[in-house]
Amino acid sequence: MFEFPIKYDVIVVGAGHAGIEASLAAARMGCKTLLLTMNLDSIGQMSCNPAIGGLAKGHLVREIDALGGEMGKCADLTGIQFRMLNTRKGPAVQAPRCQSDKKAYQMRMKLTCEQQPNLSIKQEQTTKILQMGGAVRGVETSLGVRYYATAVIITAGTFLQGLLHVGEATQSGGRSGDPAAHSLSDSMRELGLELGRFKTGTPPRLLRRSIDFSMTIEQFGDDPPPMFSYWWNGLFHVEQSGSAIEVPNSILNRTGKQSSCFITHTTAATRGLVERNLSRSPLYSGRIKGIGPRYCPSIEDKIVRFSEKERHQIFLEPEGIETEEIYVNGFSTSLPVDVQVDLVKSIVGCESAEIVRPAYAVEYDYAFPTQLDRALQTRMCRGLYLAGQINGTSGYEEAAAQGLVAGINAARMTKGNSPVLFERDQAYIGVLIDDLVTKGTIEPYRMFTSRCEYRLLLRHDNADLRLSKIGYEIGLLRAENWQRVVEKRELIENEMARLHQQRSGPQTLAQLLRRPSMTYDCLPNPNEQLPLEVRREIEVSIKYAGYINRQLIDVMRLKNLETKEIPPTLDYKTVPSLRSEARQKLSCIRPATIGQASRISGVSPADLGCLIIWLRRGESPAPELLEAVPSIMPVTNEAE
């Protein structure tokens, strides 16, 4: 056994989207950080859809960027098509999305990690977590090397006991072409972590020149293209011909217009093929035991669960500028290859299409996220953090958001600082983590705007105003970027004051702007020197002021619950009148506050009332707390 002579502050295991954000955050906050990966060439790989953002996911990316993370910058630099989704709906549910050049994204993330001060990267497979006295000490690799650190972050993605399925054929693997991690699950169980089993899948990739795009509907990008990152002007996109910042030459050489995506659909022949071959699908033959994502179902699941639908929409999306591979979005499957060939030919425009990579499903171990606190630290082992798909989530954006939080808090823990915890009324990141550690998940978790009860406050366009101060104060966001936010806020406040004071006839300009058909630019004497993002923020703030104020009142009313702490050592068996289910759930999850306890499934308002009274025994009653309890209602959410 070789003990590596350098002791690190933070070790990150896994270099996917969670591992990248975790290691960059820890290194940028001054920690000596080690990133371990089984394959250096797979850092930041887009194993499934080559895209970043989308509904609610775009909110997460902008929040990551506002805090000083990397995903938004990389997406902007390597995207090939950019769109703002839901533009016909209100601002709360609009979100940016980009189609990415998957190899350009991957290589830029690799270069970013390689160039980051305080960050070392090594290609080794982690097999064991080292601990002593209930605290993490480091990790051990398959080469017999021990690396020591004060904090360890596990971001293993789909690699823990990964098993690939294509029809009747199975093989070990974390994704196609990469081996699974077999020993790390056992090490986690030895620490007391309970693991479950999930499943996800990916569609086939087709050869571009074999598709008849004239049979499909072309989908163009937006002009000008919407960006994720707040932190530079004239940001270079791969569809533009110049650059205002220093970027790798491989990206600078990419010029031309945005790439198109294409919309098509399945047919009756698709349905017949699936129905005749269901017995050959590992999903329906019982070979796959893990639970799959409800909101990204396979084509088998779509046809079985939505039997009344005659056809299903399919998106044909390019995987990059310098490749002929086309991603078939909405067509994941684990049926045998011979069936996949016929299925693809049943799609409109794909009658002669050639599969270059077959679809497959992957089963993997995950850790029940209720075993974590809101800093994403495990309760079983101090200094051990989990982030990404290992916590039961799906999606690059959810993984990156968790990685950023784990990296921040691991870094702060090594310095003896308190963790940074995000609230539900503060960020989508707060909603994501609170849902995971409080409610858990029985299927791969995906973020939706409907999971967020304060979504009008947490728009994608105001993430910098909400979160950049935190990023700056913890040492993650550059001072010049924070100064830009300060200046932006001043512009907004000054112009809002002017609009509320200046009149046009009997009404103020602010009252005029509240009219549904009125825009800021149509007002008398608009300030044309204001940046577009400032004008948009002013317009939304004034038009939706009534709804925003109502949500702010709700936030303040429930703050008493969110700030009322529960002692971490409380024995719930001693609390009288709690129902048995509530005792069990509270003892297992151990919520930090009354607010968090209120969101646990199986804990009723009556249970909360008993808990509040017990915590305040010997004191005067707290009517503001008890009054807030009956108003707590579960958030409307597609997962329920």
C-alpha positions as CSV (number, residue, x, y, z in Angstrom):
1,M,0.0,0.0,0.0
2,F,1.4,3.4,-1.0
3,E,0.4,6.4,1.0
4,F,0.6,9.5,-1.2
5,P,2.8,12.1,0.5
6,I,0.6,15.1,-0.1
7,K,-2.4,15.5,2.2
8,Y,-5.3,17.3,0.5
9,D,-8.0,19.5,2.0
10,V,-10.7,18.0,-0.3
11,I,-10.8,14.9,-2.5
12,V,-13.5,14.6,-5.2
13,V,-14.3,11.2,-6.6
14,G,-15.8,11.3,-10.1
15,A,-15.3,14.0,-12.9
16,G,-18.8,14.3,-14.3
17,H,-20.9,17.5,-14.0
18,A,-21.1,17.3,-10.2
19,G,-17.5,16.4,-9.7
20,I,-16.3,19.3,-11.9
21,E,-18.3,21.9,-10.0
22,A,-17.3,20.5,-6.6
23,S,-13.6,20.4,-7.4
24,L,-13.5,23.8,-9.0
25,A,-15.4,25.4,-6.2
26,A,-13.2,23.9,-3.5
27,A,-10.0,24.9,-5.4
28,R,-11.2,28.4,-6.1
29,M,-12.0,28.8,-2.4
30,G,-8.4,28.1,-1.5
31,C,-8.4,24.4,-0.8
32,K,-5.8,22.0,-2.0
33,T,-8.1,19.7,-4.0
34,L,-7.7,16.4,-5.7
35,L,-10.1,15.2,-8.5
36,L,-10.0,11.4,-9.1
37,T,-11.5,9.9,-12.3
38,M,-11.4,6.5,-13.9
39,N,-10.7,8.2,-17.3
40,L,-9.2,11.6,-17.9
41,D,-10.7,11.6,-21.4
42,S,-14.2,11.5,-20.0
43,I,-14.1,14.6,-17.8
44,G,-17.4,16.5,-18.3
45,Q,-18.7,13.9,-20.8
46,M,-22.3,14.3,-21.9
47,S,-23.4,10.7,-21.6
48,C,-26.9,11.3,-22.7
49,N,-28.5,14.4,-24.3
50,P,-25.9,17.0,-25.6
51,A,-27.8,19.9,-24.2
52,I,-27.7,22.2,-21.2
53,G,-30.7,24.0,-19.6
54,G,-34.4,23.8,-20.3
55,L,-37.4,24.3,-18.1
56,A,-36.3,24.7,-14.4
57,K,-32.9,23.3,-15.4
58,G,-32.0,26.6,-17.0
59,H,-32.8,28.2,-13.7
60,L,-30.3,25.9,-12.0
61,V,-27.5,26.7,-14.5
62,R,-28.0,30.5,-14.1
63,E,-27.9,30.1,-10.3
64,I,-24.7,28.1,-10.6
65,D,-23.2,30.9,-12.7
66,A,-24.4,33.6,-10.3
67,L,-22.5,31.9,-7.5
68,G,-19.3,31.5,-9.5
69,G,-19.7,28.0,-11.0
70,E,-18.6,26.9,-14.4
71,M,-21.5,25.2,-16.3
72,G,-23.1,28.3,-17.7
73,K,-19.8,29.6,-19.1
74,C,-18.9,26.3,-20.8
75,A,-22.4,26.0,-22.2
76,D,-22.2,29.5,-23.7
77,L,-18.8,28.9,-25.2
78,T,-19.6,25.5,-26.8
79,G,-23.3,25.7,-27.7
80,I,-24.5,25.3,-31.3
81,Q,-28.1,26.4,-30.8
82,F,-29.7,28.7,-28.2
83,R,-33.3,29.1,-27.4
84,M,-35.5,30.7,-24.7
85,L,-38.3,28.3,-23.8
86,N,-41.9,29.2,-22.8
87,T,-41.7,32.7,-24.2
88,R,-45.5,32.7,-24.6
89,K,-45.9,32.1,-20.9
90,G,-45.1,34.2,-17.9
91,P,-41.5,35.1,-16.8
92,A,-41.6,32.6,-13.9
93,V,-41.6,29.6,-16.2
94,Q,-39.3,30.9,-19.0
95,A,-35.8,29.3,-19.2
96,P,-32.8,29.2,-21.5
97,R,-31.6,26.0,-23.2
98,C,-28.7,25.3,-25.5
99,Q,-27.8,22.5,-27.8
100,S,-24.2,21.7,-27.0
101,D,-21.3,20.5,-29.1
102,K,-20.7,17.6,-26.8
103,K,-17.0,17.1,-27.5
104,A,-16.2,20.9,-27.4
105,Y,-18.1,21.1,-24.0
106,Q,-16.1,18.1,-22.7
107,M,-12.7,19.3,-23.8
108,R,-13.3,22.8,-22.5
109,M,-14.3,21.5,-19.1
110,K,-11.2,19.2,-19.1
111,L,-9.0,22.2,-19.9
112,T,-10.6,24.4,-17.2
113,C,-9.9,21.7,-14.6
114,E,-6.4,21.2,-15.8
115,Q,-5.6,25.0,-15.6
116,Q,-7.3,25.6,-12.2
117,P,-4.8,26.5,-9.4
118,N,-5.0,24.4,-6.3
119,L,-6.6,21.5,-8.3
120,S,-4.7,18.2,-9.1
121,I,-6.3,15.6,-11.4
122,K,-5.4,11.9,-11.4
123,Q,-6.7,8.9,-13.4
124,E,-7.4,6.2,-10.8
125,Q,-10.4,4.2,-9.7
126,T,-11.5,4.7,-6.1
127,T,-12.4,1.5,-4.3
128,K,-12.6,2.5,-0.6
129,I,-13.5,5.4,1.6
130,L,-11.1,5.7,4.6
131,Q,-12.5,6.8,7.9
132,M,-11.5,6.8,11.6
133,G,-13.6,7.7,14.6
134,G,-16.7,8.5,12.5
135,A,-14.8,11.1,10.3
136,V,-13.5,10.6,6.8
137,R,-9.7,10.4,6.3
138,G,-9.4,9.9,2.5
139,V,-9.7,7.2,-0.1
140,E,-8.0,4.1,-1.5
141,T,-7.7,3.3,-5.2
142,S,-7.5,0.1,-7.2
143,L,-3.7,0.6,-7.7
144,G,-3.2,0.4,-3.9
145,V,-2.7,4.2,-3.4
146,R,-4.1,6.0,-0.4
147,Y,-4.9,9.7,-0.6
148,Y,-5.7,11.5,2.6
149,A,-7.9,14.6,3.0
150,T,-10.1,16.3,5.5
151,A,-13.2,16.1,3.3
152,V,-14.2,13.7,0.5
153,I,-17.0,14.2,-2.0
154,I,-18.4,11.2,-3.9
155,T,-19.9,12.1,-7.3
156,A,-20.0,8.6,-8.9
157,G,-22.9,9.2,-11.3
158,T,-24.3,5.9,-12.7
159,F,-21.0,4.0,-12.1
160,L,-21.8,2.3,-8.8
161,Q,-22.4,-1.4,-9.7
162,G,-23.4,-0.1,-13.2
163,L,-25.1,-2.7,-15.4
164,L,-25.9,-2.0,-19.1
165,H,-28.9,-3.6,-20.8
166,V,-29.6,-4.1,-24.5
167,G,-32.3,-6.6,-25.0
168,E,-31.3,-10.0,-23.5
169,A,-27.6,-8.9,-23.4
170,T,-26.1,-7.3,-20.3
171,Q,-22.6,-6.2,-19.4
172,S,-21.0,-4.4,-16.6
173,G,-20.5,-0.6,-17.2
174,G,-21.2,2.9,-15.9
175,R,-22.0,3.9,-19.4
176,S,-21.2,2.5,-22.9
177,G,-17.5,2.1,-23.2
178,D,-16.6,2.8,-19.6
179,P,-16.3,0.2,-16.7
180,A,-18.4,0.2,-13.6
181,A,-17.2,0.8,-10.1
182,H,-17.8,-2.4,-8.1
183,S,-16.1,-1.9,-4.8
184,L,-17.1,1.6,-3.8
185,S,-20.7,0.6,-3.0
186,D,-19.5,-2.0,-0.5
187,S,-17.4,0.6,1.2
188,M,-20.3,3.0,1.5
189,R,-22.5,0.3,3.0
190,E,-19.7,-0.5,5.5
191,L,-20.0,3.2,6.6
192,G,-23.7,2.7,7.3
193,L,-25.1,4.2,4.1
194,E,-28.2,2.6,2.7
195,L,-28.2,2.2,-1.1
196,G,-31.0,1.6,-3.6
197,R,-31.2,0.9,-7.3
198,F,-32.2,3.2,-10.1
199,K,-32.3,2.9,-13.9
200,T,-31.9,5.4,-16.7
201,G,-31.5,5.1,-20.5
202,T,-30.3,6.7,-23.6
203,P,-31.5,6.6,-27.3
204,P,-29.7,5.5,-30.4
205,R,-27.5,7.9,-32.3
206,L,-28.0,8.1,-36.1
207,L,-25.9,9.0,-39.1
208,R,-26.9,12.5,-40.2
209,R,-26.6,11.8,-44.0
210,S,-28.9,8.8,-43.7
211,I,-31.9,10.9,-42.5
212,D,-34.4,12.6,-44.8
213,F,-34.8,16.0,-43.0
214,S,-37.2,17.2,-45.7
215,M,-39.8,15.0,-43.9
216,T,-39.3,16.8,-40.6
217,I,-39.9,20.3,-39.2
218,E,-36.8,22.4,-38.8
219,Q,-36.3,24.1,-35.5
220,F,-34.1,27.2,-35.5
221,G,-32.2,29.0,-32.6
222,D,-33.1,32.4,-31.3
223,D,-31.5,35.6,-32.6
224,P,-29.9,37.0,-30.7
225,P,-29.0,33.8,-28.8
226,P,-29.8,33.9,-25.1
227,M,-26.8,33.2,-22.8
228,F,-26.4,31.5,-19.5
229,S,-23.5,33.5,-18.0
230,Y,-23.8,37.0,-16.5
231,W,-20.1,37.7,-16.5
232,W,-18.9,39.1,-19.8
233,N,-20.1,41.3,-22.6
234,G,-19.8,40.2,-26.2
235,L,-19.4,36.6,-25.1
236,F,-18.3,34.4,-27.9
237,H,-20.6,31.6,-29.1
238,V,-19.5,29.0,-31.6
239,E,-22.0,30.3,-34.1
240,Q,-20.3,33.7,-34.1
241,S,-17.2,34.6,-36.0
242,G,-15.2,36.6,-33.3
243,S,-14.4,36.5,-29.6
244,A,-14.2,39.2,-26.9
245,I,-12.5,36.8,-24.5
246,E,-9.6,34.3,-24.5
247,V,-10.9,30.9,-25.4
248,P,-9.2,27.7,-26.7
249,N,-8.2,27.8,-30.4
250,S,-10.4,24.7,-31.1
251,I,-13.4,26.8,-30.3
252,L,-12.2,30.0,-32.0
253,N,-12.0,28.0,-35.3
254,R,-15.7,27.2,-35.1
255,T,-17.6,29.7,-37.1
256,G,-20.9,29.9,-38.9
257,K,-24.6,30.1,-38.0
258,Q,-26.5,28.2,-35.3
259,S,-27.3,24.6,-36.0
260,S,-30.9,23.5,-36.5
261,C,-32.7,20.7,-34.7
262,F,-35.6,18.9,-36.3
263,I,-39.0,17.7,-35.1
264,T,-40.6,14.4,-36.3
265,H,-42.8,11.7,-34.8
266,T,-43.3,8.0,-34.4
267,T,-46.0,6.0,-36.4
268,A,-48.4,3.2,-36.1
269,A,-45.6,0.9,-37.2
270,T,-43.5,2.1,-34.2
271,R,-46.3,1.1,-31.8
272,G,-46.8,-2.3,-33.4
273,L,-43.1,-3.1,-33.2
274,V,-42.9,-2.2,-29.5
275,E,-46.1,-4.2,-28.6
276,R,-44.8,-7.3,-30.5
277,N,-41.4,-7.1,-28.8
278,L,-42.3,-6.1,-25.2
279,S,-41.2,-9.6,-23.9
280,R,-37.7,-8.9,-25.2
281,S,-37.4,-5.6,-23.3
282,P,-35.5,-6.0,-20.1
283,L,-37.9,-3.4,-18.6
284,Y,-40.9,-5.7,-19.1
285,S,-39.2,-9.1,-18.8
286,G,-38.0,-8.4,-15.2
287,R,-34.3,-8.2,-16.0
288,I,-34.1,-4.6,-14.9
289,K,-34.9,-4.2,-11.2
290,G,-34.1,-0.5,-10.8
291,I,-36.8,2.2,-11.0
292,G,-36.5,4.5,-14.1
293,P,-37.3,8.2,-14.5
294,R,-41.0,9.0,-14.9
295,Y,-40.4,12.1,-16.9
296,C,-38.0,10.7,-19.4
297,P,-39.6,7.4,-20.2
298,S,-38.4,4.9,-22.8
299,I,-40.4,4.5,-26.0
300,E,-41.7,1.2,-24.5
301,D,-43.0,3.0,-21.5
302,K,-44.6,5.7,-23.6
303,I,-46.5,3.3,-25.8
304,V,-47.6,1.1,-22.8
305,R,-48.5,4.0,-20.5
306,F,-50.0,6.3,-23.1
307,S,-51.8,3.7,-25.2
308,E,-54.4,6.3,-26.4
309,K,-51.8,8.3,-28.2
310,E,-51.4,7.6,-31.9
311,R,-47.9,9.0,-32.1
312,H,-45.1,10.5,-30.0
313,Q,-42.9,13.5,-30.8
314,I,-39.3,13.0,-31.5
315,F,-36.4,15.6,-31.7
316,L,-33.4,15.0,-34.0
317,E,-30.6,16.9,-32.5
318,P,-27.0,17.3,-33.7
319,E,-24.3,16.2,-31.3
320,G,-21.7,18.7,-32.6
321,I,-20.3,20.6,-35.5
322,E,-17.6,18.2,-36.3
323,T,-19.6,15.0,-36.1
324,E,-22.3,13.4,-38.2
325,E,-24.0,11.8,-35.1
326,I,-27.6,12.8,-34.4
327,Y,-29.2,12.3,-31.0
328,V,-32.8,11.0,-31.1
329,N,-34.4,12.8,-28.2
330,G,-37.5,11.1,-26.8
331,F,-36.6,7.7,-28.1
332,S,-34.6,6.0,-25.4
333,T,-35.0,2.2,-25.3
334,S,-33.4,-1.0,-24.1
335,L,-34.9,-3.3,-26.8
336,P,-32.5,-5.6,-28.7
337,V,-30.5,-4.1,-31.6
338,D,-32.5,-5.9,-34.3
339,V,-35.7,-4.3,-33.0
340,Q,-34.0,-0.9,-32.6
341,V,-33.1,-1.0,-36.3
342,D,-36.7,-1.5,-37.3
343,L,-38.0,1.0,-34.8
344,V,-35.8,3.8,-36.1
345,K,-36.9,3.1,-39.7
346,S,-40.5,3.5,-38.5
347,I,-39.9,7.2,-37.5
348,V,-40.9,9.7,-40.1
349,G,-37.8,10.8,-42.1
350,C,-35.7,8.0,-40.7
351,E,-36.8,5.2,-43.1
352,S,-33.3,4.8,-44.3
353,A,-31.5,5.9,-41.2
354,E,-28.4,4.1,-39.9
355,I,-27.7,3.5,-36.3
356,V,-24.1,4.3,-35.3
357,R,-24.6,3.8,-31.5
358,P,-27.4,1.6,-30.2
359,A,-29.5,2.6,-27.3
360,Y,-29.2,1.0,-23.9
361,A,-30.4,1.2,-20.3
362,V,-28.1,1.4,-17.3
363,E,-28.9,0.3,-13.7
364,Y,-26.8,1.7,-10.9
365,D,-26.7,2.1,-7.1
366,Y,-27.7,5.4,-5.4
367,A,-27.7,6.5,-1.8
368,F,-31.0,7.5,-0.2
369,P,-30.6,11.3,0.0
370,T,-32.5,11.5,3.4
371,Q,-29.2,10.3,4.9
372,L,-27.7,13.7,4.1
373,D,-28.0,17.1,5.8
374,R,-28.6,20.3,3.8
375,A,-24.9,20.8,3.3
376,L,-24.9,17.4,1.5
377,Q,-22.8,15.9,4.2
378,T,-23.6,12.3,5.3
379,R,-24.8,11.9,8.9
380,M,-22.9,8.6,9.1
381,C,-19.4,10.0,8.5
382,R,-18.2,13.5,9.2
383,G,-16.5,15.2,6.2
384,L,-18.1,12.8,3.6
385,Y,-20.3,14.5,1.1
386,L,-22.4,13.1,-1.8
387,A,-23.5,14.9,-4.9
388,G,-25.1,14.2,-8.3
389,Q,-26.9,11.1,-9.5
390,I,-25.6,9.2,-6.5
391,N,-28.3,11.1,-4.6
392,G,-31.1,9.9,-6.8
393,T,-31.3,12.8,-9.3
394,S,-31.3,12.8,-13.1
395,G,-29.8,15.5,-15.3
396,Y,-26.6,17.3,-15.8
397,E,-27.9,20.5,-14.2
398,E,-29.2,18.9,-11.0
399,A,-25.9,17.2,-10.6
400,A,-23.8,20.3,-11.2
401,A,-25.9,22.3,-8.7
402,Q,-25.3,19.6,-6.0
403,G,-21.6,19.4,-6.8
404,L,-21.3,23.2,-6.4
405,V,-23.0,23.1,-3.0
406,A,-21.0,20.1,-1.8
407,G,-17.7,21.7,-3.0
408,I,-18.6,25.0,-1.2
409,N,-19.5,23.3,2.1
410,A,-16.6,20.8,2.0
411,A,-14.2,23.7,1.5
412,R,-15.8,25.7,4.4
413,M,-15.7,22.6,6.7
414,T,-12.0,22.2,6.2
415,K,-11.5,25.9,7.2
416,G,-13.8,25.5,10.3
417,N,-16.6,27.7,8.8
418,S,-20.3,27.1,9.0
419,P,-22.0,25.6,5.9
420,V,-23.8,27.6,3.3
421,L,-27.4,26.5,3.2
422,F,-29.9,27.6,0.5
423,E,-33.5,28.1,1.3
424,R,-36.6,27.3,-0.8
425,D,-37.4,31.0,-1.2
426,Q,-33.8,31.8,-2.1
427,A,-32.9,29.5,-5.0
428,Y,-34.0,26.5,-7.1
429,I,-30.9,25.0,-5.6
430,G,-32.5,25.3,-2.2
431,V,-35.7,23.6,-3.5
432,L,-33.6,20.8,-5.1
433,I,-31.6,20.0,-2.0
434,D,-34.5,20.4,0.5
435,D,-36.7,18.0,-1.6
436,L,-33.9,15.4,-1.6
437,V,-32.9,15.5,2.0
438,T,-36.4,16.1,3.4
439,K,-38.7,14.1,1.2
440,G,-36.3,11.6,-0.5
441,T,-37.1,10.2,-3.8
442,I,-38.6,6.9,-5.1
443,E,-37.6,7.6,-8.7
444,P,-34.8,9.6,-10.4
445,Y,-35.5,13.2,-9.3
446,R,-35.9,15.9,-12.0
447,M,-36.3,19.6,-11.3
448,F,-39.5,21.3,-12.5
449,T,-40.8,24.9,-12.0
450,S,-43.9,23.4,-10.3
451,R,-41.7,22.0,-7.5
452,C,-40.9,25.6,-6.5
453,E,-43.7,27.5,-4.6
454,Y,-41.9,30.8,-5.0
455,R,-41.1,30.6,-8.7
456,L,-42.1,34.2,-9.5
457,L,-39.4,35.3,-7.1
458,L,-36.8,32.8,-8.4
459,R,-36.8,33.6,-12.1
460,H,-33.8,32.7,-14.3
461,D,-33.1,36.3,-15.1
462,N,-32.6,37.5,-11.5
463,A,-30.3,34.8,-10.2
464,D,-27.4,37.2,-10.0
465,L,-29.4,39.6,-7.9
466,R,-30.4,36.8,-5.6
467,L,-27.2,34.8,-5.2
468,S,-24.1,36.7,-6.3
469,K,-23.5,38.3,-3.0
470,I,-23.2,34.8,-1.4
471,G,-20.7,33.7,-4.1
472,Y,-18.6,36.8,-3.5
473,E,-18.7,36.6,0.3
474,I,-17.5,33.0,0.3
475,G,-14.7,33.7,-2.1
476,L,-16.1,31.9,-5.2
477,L,-17.2,34.9,-7.3
478,R,-14.7,37.5,-8.5
479,A,-14.9,41.0,-7.1
480,E,-15.3,42.6,-10.5
481,N,-18.3,40.3,-11.2
482,W,-19.9,41.3,-7.9
483,Q,-19.3,44.9,-8.7
484,R,-21.3,44.5,-11.9
485,V,-24.2,43.2,-9.8
486,V,-24.0,46.2,-7.5
487,E,-24.1,48.5,-10.4
488,K,-27.0,46.6,-12.0
489,R,-29.0,46.8,-8.8
490,E,-28.4,50.6,-8.6
491,L,-29.6,51.1,-12.1
492,I,-32.8,49.1,-11.4
493,E,-33.5,50.9,-8.1
494,N,-32.9,54.4,-9.6
495,E,-35.1,53.8,-12.6
496,M,-37.8,52.2,-10.5
497,A,-37.9,55.3,-8.3
498,R,-38.2,57.5,-11.4
499,L,-41.0,55.5,-12.9
500,H,-43.0,55.7,-9.6
501,Q,-42.5,59.5,-9.4
502,Q,-42.7,60.7,-13.0
503,R,-46.2,61.2,-14.4
504,S,-47.7,61.1,-17.8
505,G,-51.1,62.8,-17.3
506,P,-52.9,61.5,-14.2
507,Q,-50.8,58.3,-13.9
508,T,-47.2,57.6,-13.0
509,L,-45.1,55.8,-15.6
510,A,-45.1,52.8,-13.3
511,Q,-48.9,52.7,-13.5
512,L,-48.8,53.0,-17.2
513,L,-46.3,50.1,-17.4
514,R,-48.7,47.8,-15.5
515,R,-51.0,47.8,-18.5
516,P,-50.9,44.4,-20.3
517,S,-50.0,45.8,-23.7
518,M,-47.4,48.3,-22.4
519,T,-43.7,47.7,-22.5
520,Y,-40.8,49.7,-21.0
521,D,-39.6,50.8,-24.4
522,C,-43.1,52.2,-25.3
523,L,-43.2,54.5,-22.2
524,P,-42.8,58.2,-22.5
525,N,-39.1,59.1,-22.1
526,P,-37.6,55.6,-21.6
527,N,-34.0,55.4,-20.6
528,E,-32.6,53.9,-23.8
529,Q,-29.1,53.7,-22.2
530,L,-30.2,51.0,-19.8
531,P,-29.0,47.5,-20.6
532,L,-31.7,45.1,-21.9
533,E,-31.5,42.9,-18.8
534,V,-32.1,45.9,-16.6
535,R,-35.1,47.0,-18.6
536,R,-36.5,43.5,-18.4
537,E,-36.1,43.3,-14.7
538,I,-37.8,46.6,-14.2
539,E,-40.7,45.6,-16.5
540,V,-41.3,42.3,-14.7
541,S,-41.0,43.8,-11.2
542,I,-43.6,46.5,-12.0
543,K,-46.0,44.3,-14.0
544,Y,-46.1,41.5,-11.5
545,A,-45.7,43.6,-8.3
546,G,-48.9,42.4,-6.8
547,Y,-48.1,38.7,-7.2
548,I,-44.5,39.2,-6.1
549,N,-45.6,41.1,-2.9
550,R,-48.1,38.2,-2.2
551,Q,-45.2,35.7,-2.4
552,L,-43.0,37.9,-0.2
553,I,-45.8,37.9,2.4
554,D,-46.0,34.1,2.2
555,V,-42.2,33.9,2.7
556,M,-42.3,36.2,5.7
557,R,-45.2,34.3,7.2
558,L,-43.4,31.0,7.1
559,K,-40.0,32.4,8.1
560,N,-40.8,31.7,11.7
561,L,-41.1,28.0,10.9
562,E,-37.9,28.0,8.8
563,T,-35.8,29.7,11.5
564,K,-37.1,27.6,14.5
565,E,-34.4,25.1,15.0
566,I,-34.8,21.6,16.2
567,P,-32.0,20.2,18.4
568,P,-30.1,17.6,16.4
569,T,-30.1,15.2,19.4
570,L,-33.8,15.5,20.1
571,D,-35.3,12.1,21.1
572,Y,-38.7,12.1,19.3
573,K,-39.9,9.2,21.5
574,T,-40.1,11.8,24.4
575,V,-42.4,14.1,22.5
576,P,-46.0,13.4,23.6
577,S,-48.9,12.9,21.2
578,L,-46.9,12.4,18.0
579,R,-48.3,9.7,15.8
580,S,-46.1,6.7,15.2
581,E,-45.5,7.5,11.5
582,A,-44.3,11.0,12.4
583,R,-42.0,9.7,15.1
584,Q,-40.4,7.3,12.6
585,K,-40.0,9.8,9.8
586,L,-38.7,12.6,12.1
587,S,-36.2,10.2,13.8
588,C,-34.9,9.0,10.4
589,I,-34.6,12.4,8.6
590,R,-33.8,14.5,11.6
591,P,-35.0,17.9,10.2
592,A,-33.0,20.9,11.2
593,T,-36.0,23.3,11.5
594,I,-39.8,23.2,12.0
595,G,-40.1,24.3,8.4
596,Q,-38.2,21.4,7.1
597,A,-40.2,19.0,9.3
598,S,-43.4,20.4,7.8
599,R,-42.4,19.1,4.4
600,I,-41.8,15.6,5.5
601,S,-44.3,13.2,4.1
602,G,-46.3,11.6,6.9
603,V,-45.9,14.6,9.4
604,S,-49.2,16.3,9.8
605,P,-50.0,19.9,11.0
606,A,-51.2,18.3,14.3
607,D,-47.8,16.6,14.7
608,L,-46.1,19.9,14.1
609,G,-48.2,21.6,16.7
610,C,-47.2,19.0,19.2
611,L,-43.6,19.4,18.3
612,I,-43.7,23.2,18.6
613,I,-45.4,23.1,22.0
614,W,-42.8,20.5,23.2
615,L,-39.9,22.6,22.0
616,R,-41.3,25.7,23.7
617,R,-42.3,23.9,26.9
618,G,-41.8,26.2,29.9
619,E,-42.2,29.3,27.7
620,S,-45.2,31.3,26.6
621,P,-47.1,29.9,23.6
622,A,-45.9,31.0,20.2
623,P,-49.1,31.9,18.3
624,E,-47.2,33.1,15.2
625,L,-45.7,29.6,14.9
626,L,-48.9,27.7,15.5
627,E,-50.9,30.0,13.2
628,A,-48.5,29.3,10.3
629,V,-48.8,25.5,10.7
630,P,-52.4,25.0,9.3
631,S,-51.5,27.1,6.2
632,I,-48.7,24.7,5.2
633,M,-49.9,22.9,2.0
634,P,-47.9,20.5,-0.1
635,V,-46.4,22.1,-3.3
636,T,-48.2,21.1,-6.5
637,N,-45.7,18.9,-8.2
638,E,-45.7,16.4,-11.1
639,A,-44.1,13.8,-9.0
640,E,-47.1,13.5,-6.7
